[in-house]
Structure formats: C-alpha cells, structure tokens
C-alpha cells in the first residue's frame, strides 16, 4: 500500500508544511527519475521526494517520517553505481541537491565548509584562483555532489597520491535517524574523541544524513608532467603499472584504458588515440618542477622496457586537459557502444592486474557480453564496463552472472568487491564472503546504535533481514 495516496495524504501535507509545494514531488512521472541511480538494473519508485534547503528542514523531514513510520534515505546527484540511493523500501527520498552553498573557505588553515549538494568540481573551481583544490576527483566530478562523495568514500584518478574522500573530511554536521541535529569532528587536528567522521564516511547513508561538511583543501602542485604510453597488449600495460610502483615512483595518477573504450572516447573527443592499440596508460606526476623531468623519463623508460610502442608527453596545458577530459568522460562516451551498460567496481593487488584482466576477457567470452575497461590502475581499482541492452531479459541475466563472476574473481585474487562505488544493493551478498559472521554482527550493532528503527536507508550495505533474499547473485533480488 502506498504511504502517500495522492497530494492530500497526511504525510504529504506534513512534508509540504516543511518544504512547501515547490519542494516536493509526488507525481509518478516525476518520481520515476528517482527510482534508481547509475545502477539501472535495480529500480524501485519512492512515494515522495522532498528537497530541503537547510539542516533544520532535513531534521524536520526525518521526524515526520518517523511519526508516520515511513522509511527514508538521502540522495545526492544519483551518479552512484551500486544502488546506494535506491529506495528499497519506497518511502521518502530526501534529495539534498538544493543545499548547494559553499559556506566558508579558510585558506590560512586550508579547509572549506560546504553543504552536501555542492558539486565536487565547484569547490575546486571556487578555490583554484587562490591556488587550492579539493583533491578527491571522481570521474563524475562535474555532476556528483560532495555529500555523495562522503556517503560512498569516493576516489578518483588523483587519489593514488592524495587519498580518497575520508582523508579529506575534517568534520560533519549530521541529522541522526531520530531527527537529532548534531556534529562530529571539526577543523582542529587530532581531536581527543572517537573518529566518528571515519565511521560515517563511506557508510552510504545508513547511519546519518550529512548536512554540512568540513573538507580539507590541498595546495595546487606547482608543476606536472602528463604522459600517454601506448601498448599493443593489455598484459604489457598492466605489467608496467606494477613496475612503476615497484620502482618507488608514486604518480599523482595512473589510469588505464583498453582498446574498446579508446574507440568510444576517440569518436567523442578526437584526441588522436591509436585505435589499433591494445591499451594505453595515462600517467601524471606532479610537484616541484625540479626533478619532474627525470621522474617522467624514468616512467617512460619503464614503459618501454615493458614493450610500450610509444610514450608521449603532453605538449601543453590544453593537451593535458584534453587527455583528462577523455579519461573522465569515458563513461559517458560508452553510450556510443551499447544502449545500456553496467559498471563494476573491484580491487585487486596491483601485481594481480594482468591475471584479473585476462579473467575478465574470459568471462566476457563465456557470457557473450562485451566488456571494456577504464580504471584507476595505480591502486588496483578496476572498473570493467559490461555492455548490453536492458530491454533484453536474457542479456540482463547474463550481465548479472558475468558481474558476479568478475567480483568473485576479485575476492579469489586477494581483493575486494568495491573500491569506491560502495556496496549499495548490488553487492550485498558478497559481504558474507568478505567478512565473518562476527564482523557482520559488529557492523549491525554499530548500525543499530545510530539507526535503531532501521528506517534510514533500509536494505543497504549489510545483508541482514529482508535485504538478503538471495545468496548467490548480487543485485538480482532488486532487479527481479
């Protein structure tokens, strides 16, 4: 039964009293936009979407949801790729995109205070004139929000050197599951309390809703060198990745794109990629100008020892920016290859990348599902993209089975089933493979401490209760 039977329902009236009629959606055509995130295989329509503009409104909305015993969950831009903002239990989606102010920037102490709806790239654009930036740079940074980055502990190409989102969050203002507004952490270093920021970052909205975020800013590097290494085979490219890190070089970024993804980005952006190449590596080093040429030369020599047929150095800033545009907008370019795609997210030790990529090719052939690869190679974070047509039920089944096998392989090779996209609903069943029953029970106890009624983001992250309906196929219970 719907929790909101049209605009006159008591729940809707109570929510309208908080956000106004312009801050609420109930029409089926509007709600369809919020039935999934970037993981489009699993969908469920919410009953209501609300758009608060302040922390106080978020707290009031949460208290109303509790009064009506309705599930609720926060949502940012919806760019997440594992069903993290899928409204499993229906109910109310609290969309935070209208809370988009950069509230304060302190350059002397190197931090900023932002609302959760601030788009990632906005903060870097705002601070770059003063020589600063926000280091976590997901490929979706032109659309994803910092609140969403906090929820999933997002990474990005340059987090190889600078760290993922949790390394850049100093404090949080949060609304708890009962509607209490409070805060944890803050700008001072080494506060003498439990690291609740570390607990909350990456908790995928299951513990609290962030309404204000204190983030660390990073000084812009004075100089950089950006290289493109071209290989005839994926194996040679992946061997180079391990060799660069083994040589004691930590690039600012080390990315790989295979032949299929090169075809898509070349058609979209016309950079001049060699379409007969098996793979390319995009490598960037940054820091003081003195020594960068030598470091870039060492990387080029390592690539050539591993059979790179060509190593190019970006001639100028314009060429560097075009290279990064190709990499960061690669997922959008994939639309040229298939009507639908499912992006996987796993991690393996860097030395196992050659074997992992070979296994992905075998799985692609086994299920007759094309797979292209573009990923954060420097830290072993892979993103195989499975191409299909979601209108074909048989293709959906094969994509789910192939995805399952890819993630099983990540575990077999000593890795994990997520590096930055989170668990969401897609990977719930893998949690019991990664953690012991005692581990999962402890996580449940932590979740209960923050969210005792279970109304905040139900059915996410932990395979317990009604959320775990099938033990062998991740994401299938939500897709069917």
C-alpha positions in Angstrom: 0.0 0.0 0.0 1.3 3.5 -0.9 2.3 5.6 2.0 1.1 8.7 0.2 -2.2 8.4 -1.6 -2.0 11.5 -3.7 -1.3 15.1 -2.7 -3.9 15.1 0.1 -2.3 12.3 2.1 -1.4 13.3 5.7 2.3 12.5 5.1 2.4 14.8 2.1 0.7 17.6 3.9 3.1 17.3 6.8 6.1 17.4 4.4 4.6 20.3 2.4 4.4 22.3 5.7 8.2 21.9 5.9 9.4 22.5 2.4 6.4 24.0 0.6 4.7 22.7 -2.5 7.8 23.6 -4.7 10.0 21.4 -2.5 8.1 18.2 -3.0 7.4 15.7 -5.8 4.5 13.1 -5.8 3.6 12.6 -9.5 4.5 9.3 -10.9 6.3 10.8 -13.9 8.5 12.9 -11.5 9.2 10.0 -9.1 10.4 7.8 -12.0 13.6 9.9 -12.1 14.4 8.8 -8.5 13.7 5.1 -8.8 17.4 4.2 -9.3 20.9 5.7 -9.5 23.6 4.8 -12.2 22.9 1.1 -11.5 19.9 1.0 -13.6 19.3 -2.8 -13.4 17.6 -2.4 -9.9 14.7 0.1 -9.7 12.1 1.0 -7.1 9.9 4.1 -7.1 9.8 6.2 -3.9 6.4 7.6 -2.7 7.6 11.1 -2.2 10.8 13.1 -3.0 11.5 16.2 -0.8 14.1 18.9 -1.4 15.1 20.5 1.9 17.2 23.7 1.8 18.6 23.6 5.4 19.7 21.2 8.0 16.8 22.2 10.1 14.4 21.2 7.3 16.2 17.8 6.9 15.8 17.2 10.7 12.1 18.1 10.5 11.5 15.8 7.5 13.2 12.9 9.3 11.0 13.5 12.4 7.9 13.5 10.2 9.0 10.2 8.5 9.4 8.7 12.0 6.0 9.9 13.1 4.4 8.1 10.1 6.7 5.1 10.4 7.9 5.6 6.8 11.4 4.6 5.5 13.6 7.4 4.2 17.0 7.9 2.6 19.3 10.7 1.4 20.2 11.2 -2.2 22.7 13.5 -4.0 23.1 13.7 -7.7 22.4 10.0 -8.3 25.7 9.3 -10.0 26.5 6.3 -7.7 26.7 3.0 -9.5 25.7 0.3 -7.0 22.2 1.2 -6.0 23.3 3.3 -3.0 20.4 5.7 -3.2 17.8 3.1 -4.5 14.7 3.5 -2.3 14.4 -0.3 -1.5 11.5 0.2 0.9 9.8 3.0 -1.1 9.0 5.8 1.3 10.7 9.2 1.2 13.8 10.3 -0.7 15.4 13.3 0.8 17.2 14.9 -2.1 19.9 17.3 -0.9 20.8 19.0 -4.2 19.2 22.3 -3.2 21.6 22.5 -0.3 24.5 23.7 -2.5 26.2 26.6 -0.8 30.0 26.9 -0.2 29.6 28.4 3.3 33.1 29.3 4.3 36.7 29.0 3.0 39.7 29.4 5.3 42.8 29.5 3.1 45.1 30.1 6.0 44.1 26.9 7.7 43.4 25.0 4.5 39.7 24.0 4.8 36.3 24.8 3.5 32.7 24.3 4.8 30.2 23.2 2.3 26.6 21.9 2.1 26.1 18.3 0.8 24.6 19.4 -2.6 27.8 21.3 -3.6 29.1 19.6 -6.9 32.6 18.3 -6.4 34.1 20.4 -9.3 32.5 23.6 -8.0 34.8 23.7 -4.9 37.9 23.3 -6.9 36.7 25.9 -9.4 35.9 28.3 -6.5 39.3 27.9 -4.8 41.7 27.4 -7.8 42.2 31.2 -8.2 43.8 31.1 -4.7 46.0 28.1 -5.5 43.9 25.4 -3.9 41.7 22.5 -4.9 39.6 19.6 -3.4 41.8 16.6 -4.1 39.2 13.7 -4.5 38.3 13.8 -8.1 35.8 11.1 -9.2 35.3 10.8 -13.0 31.8 12.2 -12.4 33.1 15.2 -10.5 31.3 17.6 -12.9 28.0 16.2 -11.6 28.5 14.3 -8.3 28.0 16.0 -5.0 30.3 16.2 -2.0 27.6 14.7 0.1 27.5 11.7 -2.2 31.3 11.5 -2.1 31.1 11.3 1.7 28.5 8.6 1.5 30.5 6.3 -0.7 34.0 7.4 0.2 34.7 8.3 -3.4 38.1 8.0 -5.0 39.3 9.3 -8.4 42.4 9.3 -10.6 44.5 11.6 -8.3 43.6 9.8 -5.1 46.5 7.4 -5.8 48.8 10.1 -4.3 46.4 12.3 -2.4 44.0 9.8 -0.8 40.2 9.2 -1.0 37.4 11.2 0.4 37.8 10.1 4.1 41.4 11.6 4.0 39.9 15.0 3.3 36.9 15.2 5.6 37.6 17.0 8.8 34.1 17.2 10.3 30.4 16.7 9.7 27.1 18.2 10.7 24.6 15.4 10.7 21.0 14.5 11.2 20.6 11.3 13.0 17.9 8.7 12.3 15.6 10.2 15.0 15.9 13.7 13.7 18.6 15.0 16.1 20.9 17.6 14.6 24.5 17.3 15.8 28.1 17.4 14.6 31.3 15.3 14.8 34.9 16.2 14.2 36.0 19.7 13.0 39.0 21.6 11.7 41.3 21.0 14.6 43.8 18.2 14.1 43.8 15.2 16.4 40.6 15.8 18.4 40.6 13.6 21.5 37.5 11.7 20.7 36.4 8.7 18.6 36.9 9.1 14.9 33.2 9.2 14.1 33.9 11.0 10.8 35.8 7.9 9.7 32.8 5.8 10.7 30.3 8.0 8.8 32.3 8.5 5.6 31.5 5.5 3.4 28.5 4.4 5.5 26.3 5.0 2.4 23.6 7.0 4.3 22.8 4.1 6.7 24.0 5.9 9.9 23.2 9.6 9.4 22.5 12.3 6.9 25.3 14.8 6.3 24.0 18.4 6.2 27.3 20.3 6.4 30.9 19.1 5.6 34.3 20.5 6.7 36.7 19.4 4.0 40.5 19.7 3.7 41.8 21.8 0.8 45.0 20.9 -1.0 47.6 23.3 -2.5 47.8 23.1 -6.3 51.0 21.5 -7.4 53.5 24.0 -8.9 54.1 21.8 -11.9 53.3 18.5 -13.5 54.1 16.1 -16.4 51.4 14.1 -18.1 52.4 11.1 -20.2 50.5 8.7 -22.5 52.0 5.3 -23.0 50.7 3.1 -25.9 50.8 -0.7 -25.7 49.9 -3.4 -28.1 48.5 -5.6 -25.3 46.7 -5.1 -22.0 49.2 -7.5 -20.4 52.1 -5.2 -21.2 50.2 -2.2 -19.9 49.3 -3.9 -16.6 52.8 -5.2 -16.1 54.1 -1.6 -16.5 51.7 -0.4 -13.7 53.3 -2.8 -11.1 56.8 -1.9 -12.3 56.3 1.8 -11.9 55.1 1.4 -8.3 57.9 -1.1 -7.6 60.4 1.4 -8.7 59.4 3.6 -5.8 57.5 6.1 -8.0 54.1 7.2 -6.8 52.4 9.1 -9.6 49.7 11.6 -8.9 47.5 9.4 -11.2 48.0 6.2 -13.2 45.0 5.2 -15.3 44.4 2.6 -18.0 42.0 2.5 -21.0 41.7 -0.6 -23.2 41.0 -0.7 -27.0 37.2 -0.8 -26.8 37.0 2.3 -24.5 39.6 4.1 -26.7 37.2 3.6 -29.7 34.4 5.3 -27.8 36.5 8.3 -26.4 38.2 8.9 -29.8 34.8 9.0 -31.5 33.6 11.5 -28.9 36.7 13.8 -28.4 39.0 13.2 -31.4 42.2 13.2 -29.4 44.1 11.1 -31.8 44.3 7.8 -29.9 45.7 4.9 -31.9 42.7 2.7 -32.4 44.8 -0.4 -33.0 46.4 -0.2 -29.6 45.5 -2.8 -27.0 45.7 -0.4 -24.2 47.1 3.0 -23.1 48.3 4.3 -19.7 47.7 7.9 -18.7 50.3 8.8 -16.1 50.8 12.1 -14.3 53.5 13.2 -11.9 53.3 16.5 -10.0 55.2 18.6 -7.5 58.2 20.9 -7.7 59.4 21.4 -11.2 62.9 20.4 -10.3 63.1 16.6 -10.7 59.8 16.1 -12.6 61.5 15.7 -16.0 63.7 13.0 -14.5 60.7 11.2 -12.9 58.8 11.3 -16.2 61.8 10.0 -18.0 62.1 7.1 -15.6 58.4 6.2 -16.1 58.9 6.3 -19.9 61.9 4.0 -19.7 59.9 1.5 -17.6 57.1 1.6 -20.1 59.5 1.0 -23.0 61.1 -1.9 -21.1 57.6 -3.4 -21.0 57.1 -3.1 -24.7 55.4 0.3 -25.0 55.5 1.2 -28.6 55.1 4.9 -28.0 55.3 7.3 -25.0 54.0 10.8 -25.5 54.4 13.8 -23.2 51.5 16.3 -23.2 52.9 19.3 -25.0 51.0 21.9 -23.1 48.1 22.5 -20.7 45.5 22.3 -23.5 46.6 18.8 -24.5 46.8 17.7 -20.8 43.2 18.9 -20.2 42.0 17.1 -23.4 43.6 13.9 -22.2 41.9 14.2 -18.8 38.6 15.1 -20.5 38.9 11.8 -22.5 39.5 9.8 -19.3 37.0 11.5 -17.0 34.2 11.5 -19.6 34.9 8.0 -20.8 31.8 6.6 -19.1 29.6 9.0 -21.0 31.3 8.0 -24.2 30.4 4.4 -23.6 26.8 5.2 -24.7 28.2 5.1 -28.2 28.9 1.4 -27.8 25.6 0.0 -26.4 22.1 1.1 -25.2 22.9 0.1 -21.6 26.0 -0.6 -19.5 26.8 -1.9 -16.0 30.0 -0.6 -14.4 31.6 -2.9 -12.0 34.0 -1.8 -9.2 36.5 -4.1 -7.6 40.0 -4.0 -6.3 42.9 -6.5 -6.6 46.6 -6.2 -5.7 48.4 -4.4 -8.5 50.6 -7.5 -9.2 47.4 -9.5 -10.0 46.1 -7.0 -12.6 47.4 -8.9 -15.6 45.6 -12.1 -14.4 42.5 -10.1 -13.5 42.2 -8.6 -16.9 42.8 -12.0 -18.6 40.0 -13.4 -16.4 37.7 -10.5 -17.4 38.3 -11.3 -21.1 37.5 -15.0 -20.5 34.3 -14.1 -18.6 33.3 -11.7 -21.4 33.6 -14.5 -24.0 31.8 -17.1 -21.7 28.7 -14.9 -21.3 28.9 -13.3 -24.8 28.8 -9.8 -23.1 31.3 -7.2 -24.4 33.4 -5.6 -21.7 35.5 -2.5 -21.9 38.0 -1.4 -19.2 38.9 2.0 -17.9 40.2 2.2 -14.3 42.4 3.6 -11.6 45.2 1.2 -12.3 47.7 2.6 -9.8 45.8 1.3 -6.8 44.4 -1.8 -8.5 40.8 -0.4 -8.6 39.2 -1.9 -11.7 36.1 -0.7 -13.5 35.0 -3.2 -16.1 32.0 -1.9 -18.1 29.6 -4.6 -19.3 27.7 -3.6 -22.5 24.2 -4.8 -23.1 20.6 -3.8 -23.7 18.5 -3.8 -20.6 15.3 -4.4 -22.7 16.5 -7.9 -23.3 15.9 -10.1 -20.2 18.4 -12.7 -21.3 21.1 -10.1 -21.7 20.3 -8.7 -18.2 20.6 -12.3 -16.8 24.0 -12.8 -18.5 25.3 -9.4 -17.3 24.3 -10.2 -13.7 26.0 -13.6 -13.9 29.1 -12.1 -15.6 29.3 -9.4 -13.0 29.0 -12.0 -10.2 31.9 -14.0 -11.7 34.1 -10.9 -12.1 33.6 -9.9 -8.5 34.2 -13.5 -7.3 37.5 -13.4 -9.1 38.5 -10.1 -7.3 38.0 -12.0 -4.0 39.9 -15.1 -5.2 42.8 -12.9 -6.2 43.0 -11.3 -2.7 41.0 -8.2 -3.4 37.6 -6.8 -2.7 34.3 -6.2 -4.5 34.3 -2.4 -4.2 37.0 0.3 -4.3 34.8 3.5 -4.4 31.3 2.8 -5.6 30.2 1.1 -2.3 28.0 -1.9 -1.6 24.6 -0.4 -2.2 22.2 -3.2 -3.1 24.2 -4.6 -5.9 26.9 -6.3 -3.7 25.0 -7.2 -0.5 25.5 -10.9 -1.0 29.3 -10.5 -1.1 29.6 -9.1 2.4 29.4 -12.6 3.9 32.3 -13.6 1.6 34.4 -10.7 2.8 33.6 -10.7 6.5 33.0 -13.3 9.1 29.6 -13.6 10.9 31.2 -11.9 14.0 32.4 -9.0 11.8 28.9 -8.5 10.3 27.2 -8.8 13.7 29.5 -6.0 15.0 28.6 -3.8 12.0 24.9 -4.5 12.7 25.4 -3.4 16.3 27.1 -0.1 15.1 24.2 0.5 12.6 21.7 -0.2 15.4 23.4 2.4 17.6 22.8 5.1 15.0 19.7 3.8 13.4 17.7 1.6 15.9 14.4 1.6 14.0 16.1 0.8 10.7 14.1 3.4 8.8 17.1 5.3 7.5 18.3 3.7 4.2 16.9 0.2 4.8 18.1 -2.7 2.8 21.6 -1.3 2.1 25.2 -2.3 2.7 24.6 -5.1 5.2 23.0 -8.5 4.2 20.5 -8.8 7.1 16.8 -9.2 7.4 14.6 -8.6 4.4 17.6 -7.1 2.5 19.2 -10.5 1.9 16.7 -12.5 -0.3 19.2 -14.4 -2.4 22.7 -15.5 -1.5 24.3 -16.1 -4.9 23.5 -13.3 -7.3 24.4 -9.7 -6.2 21.7 -7.2 -7.2 19.4 -9.8 -8.6 16.9 -9.6 -5.8 16.4 -5.9 -6.5 16.4 -6.4 -10.3 13.8 -9.1 -10.5 
